[in-house]
């Protein structure tokens, strides 16, 4: 299953940020997006950087919600494994319902972190 990742908020604000950071922001954003989950199958998932992680290798999954003034700005699942840290950015996924259903069914129950 391929994940339909929507682009981040853009427009004048992002153009200003790119100019204000002398072009560093777009490079940082590309580097961060390398750890995003790109596609999933029955064996595991692959990040945008090409790292394959088996479902059984996942050691920890934590739900992170970032808020500002009571409004949710972004939501994601942080995934830890021996291969490193990966991320499933819920707030930027186009086919979010089917991706979450697929993901939740396959993550080992002992990997979920509450709170």
N, C-alpha and C positions, 0 to 999 in steps of 0.2 A: 504494500500500500504506500503510495507516494503522498507526501504531505504538501498541501497547497499553502505555501508561505506568502502571506501578503506583505507588501513593502511597508516599512515603518512610516509613521506620519511624516509628511514632507511639506513642500511649499516654502514660503518665504522664511519661516522660522529655521528650517533645516539649512537653507542657503546661508542665512546669517551665521548659524553655528559653524558651518563648514569654513566660511571666510574668517570668522573670529578665532578659530583654532588653527588657522593657516593650513587648512586641508588635512589636519590630523584626524578629525572626527570620522570622516568616511573610511579611513584606513582602520581605525579602531573598531568601527561597526562591522567591517568585513571580517576582521579577526575574531570578534565575538560570535558572529554568525556561523563560523566554521564548526562550532560545537553543537549547533542545532541539529535535531534529528531530521534526516532527509527522507528516509523511507524505512518501512517496517515490514517484516515477514515473520513466518512461524519460527525461524531460528533466532531472530533478534532484530536489531536495527542498525542502520548506517548513518553516521553523521555527515554533514556537508563537507567535512574534511576527508571523508572516506574511511573513517575508523569504524570497524564492525564490532558491535557489542552483543553478546548472546544474552537472552533473557535470564538465564541461570547465573550469569556473571554480575547481575545488578545487585549491589549491596545496600543501597539506600535510595529512596525516592521521597522528596519533600516538596509539598505544594507551597509556592511563594506568591503572595499577592501584594503588590505595591499600591498604596493609596495616597491621595493628596486631597485634603479637605473633604474626607469621607467618600471620595469618588475613586473607584478602582482604575488605576492608570495602566497596569499590566499584570498579567497572571502567567505563571509558568510552573512546570514541574522540573526540579533540579534532580538529575539522575547521577548517582555515583557508582563507579565500577572500577576494577583494576586498570582499565584502559584510561581512566581519568573521569572528568566531569563532563556531562552532556546536559542538554536542555531541550525541553519541549515547550515552546512559547505559545501557550493557549490563546493569548490575546491577539496573535498574529496569524493564526491558522484559519484558512477559509473553510475547510471541511472538518471543523472541530468536533462535531458529535461523533462521526464515524471513527476519527483518529483516537479520541478519548476512550470510546468503547473498546477498540482494538487494543490500546495500550493498557488499560486497567485490567483486562482479562488475562494478559500475559505476564505482567510483573509479578514476581514471587511475593506471596503475602507477607513474609517476614521482612521485606525490603521497605515497606511503607512506614514512614515516620509521621506520627500524629503530633499536632500542636505547633 
